[in-house]
Amino acid sequence: MKKVIITDVTLGNCNAENKYSFTFRKKIEVAEILDKIGVSVMLGKLSNDIADTLLIKSVAGVVNNTTLGVCTGFDEAEIVSVWNALKEAKHPRLQICAALSTARMEYVYHKKAPEMLSEVKESLKKCKELCNDVEFIAEDATRADFKYLCDAIKIAIDAGATTVTVCDTAGVMLPDEFGRFIGDIYKNVEEIKNVTLGISCSNALNIADAEGFAAIQNGATEIKASAVSRDGISLSGIANLLIAKGSSLGLDFKLSTTDIFGNIQKIKRLGTEDDTKSPFENGVRNYSDNEYFDNNSTLDDIANVASNLCYDLDENDKVRVFNAFKKVAGRKDKVGIAEIESIIAAEAMQVPATYTLENFVVTTGNAIDILAHVKLNKGGKLLDGLSVGDGPIDAAFLAIENITGHHYELDDFQIKAITEGRGAMGQSVVKLRSRGKVYSGIGTSTDIIGSGVSAYINALNKIIYEEENL
């Protein structure tokens, strides 16, 4: 049986297709789904900023069974930076992409043929020093000079590539032509038999799935497909072909055939849901602890909790959070995750307040629209926001968005009672996500709406302060 690997590129190309877009949180969910159905995950070439670094680390934390590939540039500093974000993945892969057709080399990469081969060789060698699994992706391979393509593949394998992917970027080949193209590579590059040969096809002629299957029949063992995009090979299409004909052709493919199509539909739904309609996506979630810490816990223990909760704390904040934790742990036998998150919200990244709450009014009832009127003070100037929402807190958060003119992804909203009785104090924790980073705020009040609004403003001030002082 010949093993066939399917690598999904949804998270690498979803932004290029307007029909589908994914928030940071949904990208993590998509990665979990892809891992569950048995495909490898490719993030593509990222921008190397803080949001992308956090995305790589977050996806690395949820992809357990399959390979996580990230494409990097030729620059050594970029390779090291990507690797530092990727190295905690269970099965990491560094990828080097290079165009080999004359037109794309000169107009996209601004390089001549000899220079491109040199860059490929040196960058792959650096990747190999860091990671055992290294892939060379030859863009526009079908329009490259064939001898030059074969030379590039040999150089890539010699430099340490364990996977070589050739791309029909233009999508101009018919299935039988592409099959012969793959067969010719096997005939002319002896070394290719020692590595994985992958393929990627444009769907310009609406035959990418057939091209991909023809490539498998002629020796390719890895296919790049997408759960949502029709610009290339379709994950559902190639899965259908493999399920129908794979066994008769002696192909062993690691796909969960029982639920793959339902999960592909789930990914598509995630990519088309409107996340800007309301910031209040997750509803009210009560705290639930399943792990506890005590007075013997170390600073590293608490720092790891913060990291797992997606907080990027500096050293000073880690110390402040740990000291506050020790005070709580000194008064009780065990401290839960929820209490630690409250401590983080209260102690980490304390900043000057850009916005302060002046007052708010919420009208609610079972026969009227829920309306929130929020008034904030910014530098002595009073600003009003008015909004209708699905609930009182939703409406209040939307009113604040109207004032700031900016939508931040609401990562979580949590509430709990911290005193008992009819006049009990409620504590809210709001987590907002900006550029991939999580910022939390805490609010306390006898009015749960008031505590939620205060927590939202607290988190908002942290985002504004950091973004204005980067």
C-alpha positions in Angstrom: 0.0 0.0 0.0 1.3 3.5 -0.9 0.8 6.1 1.8 -0.9 9.3 0.7 -0.7 12.4 2.9 -3.3 15.2 2.6 -2.2 18.7 3.8 -4.9 21.3 4.2 -3.9 24.9 3.2 -7.2 26.5 4.4 -5.4 28.6 7.1 -2.7 29.6 4.6 -4.9 31.0 1.9 -8.4 31.7 3.4 -7.7 35.5 3.5 -7.1 35.5 -0.3 -10.7 34.5 -0.9 -13.3 37.0 0.3 -16.0 34.5 0.8 -14.2 32.9 3.8 -12.5 34.6 6.7 -11.6 33.4 10.1 -11.0 35.2 13.4 -8.0 34.2 15.5 -10.2 32.0 17.7 -11.8 30.3 14.7 -8.4 29.6 13.1 -7.6 27.6 16.2 -10.9 25.7 16.0 -10.3 25.0 12.3 -6.8 23.6 13.1 -8.4 21.3 15.8 -11.0 20.0 13.2 -8.3 19.3 10.6 -6.2 17.5 13.1 -9.3 15.4 14.1 -10.1 14.3 10.5 -6.5 13.3 9.9 -4.9 15.9 7.6 -1.7 17.8 8.1 -2.1 21.5 8.6 -0.2 24.3 6.6 -0.3 27.8 7.9 1.4 29.3 4.9 3.7 32.3 4.9 2.9 34.6 7.7 3.9 38.2 8.4 6.2 37.4 11.4 4.4 39.9 13.6 3.2 39.3 17.2 -0.3 38.1 16.0 1.2 35.5 13.6 3.7 34.4 16.2 0.8 33.8 18.7 -1.2 32.0 16.0 1.7 29.6 15.3 2.1 28.9 19.0 -1.6 28.5 19.5 -2.1 26.1 16.6 1.0 24.2 17.7 -0.8 23.6 21.0 -3.9 22.0 19.5 -2.5 20.0 16.6 -1.5 16.7 18.2 -1.6 14.0 15.5 -0.6 15.6 12.2 2.3 17.8 10.9 2.1 21.5 11.3 4.0 23.3 8.5 4.9 27.0 8.3 6.5 28.7 5.4 9.4 31.0 6.0 11.6 33.3 3.9 15.2 33.0 3.0 16.4 35.4 5.7 18.1 33.5 8.6 16.6 35.8 11.2 13.1 35.0 9.9 13.8 31.3 9.8 14.9 31.4 13.5 11.9 33.5 14.5 9.4 31.2 12.8 11.1 28.1 14.3 11.0 29.6 17.8 7.2 29.9 17.4 6.8 26.5 15.8 9.2 24.3 17.8 6.7 23.3 20.5 4.5 21.6 17.9 4.3 17.8 18.2 5.2 17.4 14.5 6.8 20.7 13.2 7.8 21.3 9.6 9.7 24.3 8.2 8.9 25.2 4.6 10.9 27.2 2.0 8.9 28.5 -1.0 10.6 29.6 -4.2 9.4 30.4 -7.7 11.3 28.6 -10.4 9.8 30.0 -13.6 11.8 32.9 -15.1 8.9 35.3 -15.0 8.0 34.7 -11.3 11.7 34.6 -10.2 12.4 38.0 -11.7 9.1 39.8 -11.1 8.0 38.3 -7.7 11.3 37.5 -6.1 13.6 39.8 -8.1 16.2 37.1 -8.5 18.1 35.5 -11.3 18.3 31.7 -11.7 21.7 31.1 -10.1 20.9 33.4 -7.2 17.6 31.6 -6.6 19.3 28.2 -6.4 21.9 29.6 -3.9 19.2 31.1 -1.7 17.2 27.8 -1.7 20.3 25.8 -0.8 21.4 28.1 2.1 17.9 28.6 3.6 17.1 24.9 3.5 20.4 24.1 5.2 19.5 26.6 8.0 16.1 25.0 8.4 17.6 21.6 8.6 19.9 22.7 11.5 16.7 23.6 13.4 14.1 21.0 12.3 14.3 17.4 11.0 11.2 17.9 8.8 11.9 20.4 6.0 10.0 21.0 2.8 10.9 22.8 -0.4 7.9 24.2 -2.3 8.7 24.9 -6.0 6.1 27.5 -7.1 5.2 27.7 -10.8 7.2 24.5 -11.4 5.2 23.5 -14.5 6.3 26.6 -16.3 10.0 26.4 -15.2 12.7 25.1 -17.5 12.6 21.3 -16.8 16.3 20.8 -16.4 16.5 23.8 -14.0 13.6 22.4 -12.0 15.3 19.0 -11.7 18.6 20.8 -10.6 16.7 22.8 -8.0 15.0 19.6 -6.6 18.4 17.8 -6.4 19.9 20.8 -4.6 17.0 21.0 -2.2 17.2 17.3 -1.3 21.0 17.6 -0.9 20.4 20.6 1.5 18.1 18.5 3.7 14.6 18.7 2.3 12.5 15.7 3.3 9.5 16.8 1.2 9.6 18.4 -2.2 6.3 20.0 -3.5 5.9 21.0 -7.2 3.1 23.4 -8.0 1.1 23.9 -11.1 0.5 27.5 -10.1 -0.9 28.6 -13.4 -3.3 25.6 -13.6 -2.8 25.1 -17.3 -2.1 21.4 -17.4 -4.6 18.7 -18.1 -4.7 15.7 -15.7 -2.7 13.4 -18.0 -0.2 16.1 -18.7 0.4 16.7 -15.0 0.6 12.9 -14.4 3.4 12.7 -17.1 5.1 15.7 -15.6 5.3 13.9 -12.2 6.5 10.7 -13.9 9.2 12.7 -15.7 10.5 14.0 -12.4 10.8 10.5 -11.1 12.7 9.5 -14.2 15.2 12.4 -14.1 15.7 12.9 -10.4 16.9 9.7 -8.8 17.0 11.3 -5.4 13.3 12.0 -5.4 12.6 8.4 -4.5 14.1 9.0 -1.0 11.8 11.8 -0.1 8.1 12.7 -0.2 6.9 14.3 -3.4 4.0 16.6 -2.9 1.9 18.5 -5.4 -0.3 21.6 -5.5 -2.5 22.7 -8.4 -4.4 25.8 -9.4 -8.1 25.2 -10.3 -8.0 27.7 -13.3 -9.5 25.0 -15.6 -11.8 23.5 -12.9 -9.9 20.2 -13.0 -7.5 20.5 -10.0 -9.0 17.5 -8.2 -8.4 15.3 -11.3 -4.9 16.7 -11.7 -4.1 15.8 -8.1 -5.4 12.3 -8.5 -3.4 11.8 -11.7 -0.3 13.0 -9.8 -0.9 10.3 -7.1 -1.2 7.6 -9.8 2.2 8.7 -11.2 4.1 8.7 -7.9 3.2 11.8 -5.8 2.5 11.0 -2.2 1.4 14.3 -0.7 -1.4 16.6 -1.9 -2.1 20.2 -0.8 -5.9 20.8 -0.7 -8.3 23.2 1.0 -11.5 22.7 2.9 -13.0 25.9 1.7 -11.2 27.4 -1.3 -11.9 26.5 -4.9 -8.7 28.1 -6.1 -6.9 24.8 -5.9 -7.5 21.1 -5.0 -10.7 20.6 -3.0 -10.4 18.6 0.3 -13.8 17.1 -0.2 -13.2 16.4 -3.9 -9.9 14.6 -3.4 -11.3 12.8 -0.4 -14.2 11.5 -2.5 -11.7 10.3 -5.2 -9.6 8.5 -2.6 -12.5 6.9 -0.9 -14.0 5.7 -4.2 -10.8 4.5 -5.9 -8.0 4.5 -3.3 -8.3 0.9 -2.2 -8.4 -0.5 -5.7 -5.2 1.4 -6.5 -3.4 0.3 -3.3 -3.5 3.7 -1.7 -3.4 4.1 2.1 -4.7 7.5 3.2 -5.1 8.7 6.8 -8.5 10.3 6.6 -11.4 9.9 9.1 -13.9 9.0 6.3 -16.8 8.7 8.7 -17.0 12.4 9.6 -14.8 14.2 7.1 -17.5 15.8 5.1 -19.5 17.0 8.1 -16.4 18.6 9.5 -15.6 20.3 6.1 -19.1 21.8 6.2 -18.4 23.0 9.8 -15.2 24.7 8.6 -17.2 26.4 5.9 -19.8 27.6 8.3 -17.1 29.0 10.6 -15.6 30.9 7.7 -18.9 32.6 6.7 -20.3 33.5 10.0 -20.6 37.2 10.7 -18.3 38.0 13.6 -18.8 41.7 13.5 -22.6 41.6 14.2 -22.0 41.4 17.9 -19.0 41.3 20.2 -20.9 39.1 22.6 -20.2 35.8 21.0 -19.7 33.4 23.8 -22.5 34.3 26.2 -22.1 34.3 30.0 -19.8 31.5 31.2 -19.5 30.6 34.8 -16.1 29.7 36.2 -15.3 26.0 36.3 -12.0 24.7 37.7 -10.5 21.3 37.0 -7.0 22.1 38.1 -5.8 23.7 41.4 -2.6 25.3 42.7 -1.5 25.9 46.3 1.2 27.7 48.3 3.9 25.3 47.0 3.3 26.3 43.4 6.2 28.2 41.8 6.4 31.3 39.7 6.9 29.1 36.6 3.7 27.2 37.5 1.7 30.3 37.5 3.4 31.7 34.4 2.6 28.5 32.5 -1.1 28.9 33.5 -1.0 32.5 32.1 0.6 31.2 28.9 -2.0 28.5 28.5 -4.7 31.1 28.9 -3.1 33.0 26.0 -1.7 35.8 28.1 1.7 37.2 27.0 3.0 38.6 30.3 6.3 40.3 30.6 8.6 39.5 33.5 7.3 42.3 35.8 3.7 41.2 35.3 4.6 37.6 36.0 6.1 38.7 39.4 3.1 40.8 40.2 0.7 38.1 39.4 2.7 35.5 41.3 2.9 37.7 44.4 -0.9 38.3 44.4 -1.4 34.6 43.9 0.8 33.8 47.0 -1.4 36.1 49.1 -4.5 34.3 48.0 -2.8 30.8 48.4 -1.8 31.8 51.9 -5.4 32.2 52.9 -6.9 29.0 51.4 -5.8 25.4 50.6 -6.2 25.6 46.8 -6.6 28.2 44.1 -8.4 27.4 40.9 -7.7 28.5 37.3 -10.6 31.0 37.4 -9.2 32.7 40.4 -5.8 32.9 38.8 -7.3 34.5 35.7 -9.0 37.1 38.0 -5.6 37.8 39.5 -4.1 38.3 36.0 -6.9 40.6 35.0 -6.4 42.7 38.2 -2.6 42.7 38.4 -1.1 42.4 34.9 -0.4 45.4 32.7 -1.9 48.2 34.8 -2.0 51.3 32.6 -3.3 54.8 32.7 -7.0 54.9 31.8 -7.7 56.3 28.4 -11.5 55.9 29.0 -13.3 56.0 32.3 -17.0 55.2 32.8 -19.2 58.2 33.5 -22.5 56.4 33.6 -24.7 53.9 31.7 -28.4 53.3 31.3 -29.9 50.0 29.9 -33.6 49.6 29.1 -34.8 46.0 28.9 -37.9 44.0 28.9 -39.6 41.0 27.2 -41.6 43.2 24.8 -39.1 45.9 23.8 -35.7 46.0 22.2 -32.8 46.1 24.7 -31.1 49.5 24.4 -27.9 50.7 26.1 -26.7 54.2 26.5 -23.1 54.5 27.7 -21.2 57.7 28.5 -17.4 57.5 28.7 -14.9 60.2 29.7 -11.8 60.6 27.5 -9.4 63.3 28.6 -12.2 65.4 30.0 -14.4 65.0 27.0 -17.7 63.1 27.4 -18.6 60.7 24.7 -21.9 59.0 24.1 -22.6 55.6 22.7 -26.1 54.1 21.9 -26.8 50.6 20.7 -29.4 47.9 20.6 -28.2 44.4 21.5 -29.3 40.8 22.1 -29.0 41.3 25.8 -28.1 44.1 28.2 -24.4 43.4 28.3 -24.3 42.8 24.6 -26.0 46.2 24.0 -23.6 47.9 26.5 -20.5 46.5 24.8 -21.8 47.5 21.4 -22.4 51.0 22.7 -18.8 51.2 23.8 -17.7 50.1 20.3 -19.8 52.9 18.9 -17.7 55.3 21.0 -14.3 53.9 20.2 -15.1 53.2 16.6 -13.3 49.8 16.8 -14.5 46.2 17.1 -12.3 43.9 19.2 -13.0 40.1 19.2 -14.6 39.2 22.5 -12.6 36.1 23.5 -14.5 35.4 26.7 -16.8 36.9 29.3 -17.0 35.3 32.7 -19.0 36.2 35.9 -19.1 34.9 39.4 -20.5 36.1 42.8 -17.8 37.0 45.3 -20.2 37.7 48.2 -23.5 36.1 49.3 -27.0 37.5 49.9 -29.4 39.7 48.0 -26.8 42.5 47.8 -24.0 40.1 46.5 -21.1 41.6 44.7 -20.5 40.2 41.2 -17.1 40.0 39.5 -16.7 40.0 35.8 -13.7 39.2 33.7 -13.6 40.3 30.0 -11.0 39.0 27.6 -10.6 41.0 24.3 -8.3 39.9 21.5 -6.3 42.4 19.4 -3.7 41.4 16.8 -3.8 37.9 18.2 -3.0 38.9 21.8 -5.4 38.6 24.7 -6.1 41.5 27.1 -8.2 41.0 30.2 -10.1 43.4 32.4 -11.8 42.9 35.7 -14.9 44.7 37.1 -16.7 44.4 40.5 -20.2 45.7 41.3 -23.5 44.8 42.9 -24.8 45.3 39.3 -23.6 42.6 37.0 -24.0 44.9 33.9 -21.9 47.5 35.7 -19.2 45.0 36.5 -19.2 43.8 32.9 -18.9 47.3 31.5 -16.1 48.1 33.9 -14.2 45.0 33.0 -14.6 45.7 29.2 -13.3 49.3 29.7 -10.4 48.0 31.8 -9.4 45.5 29.0 -9.9 48.2 26.3 -7.6 50.6 28.1 -4.8 48.0 28.1 -5.2 47.5 24.3 -5.1 51.2 23.6 -2.1 51.9 25.8 0.0 49.1 24.3 -0.9 49.9 20.7 -0.1 53.6 21.2 3.2 52.8 22.9 4.6 50.1 20.7 
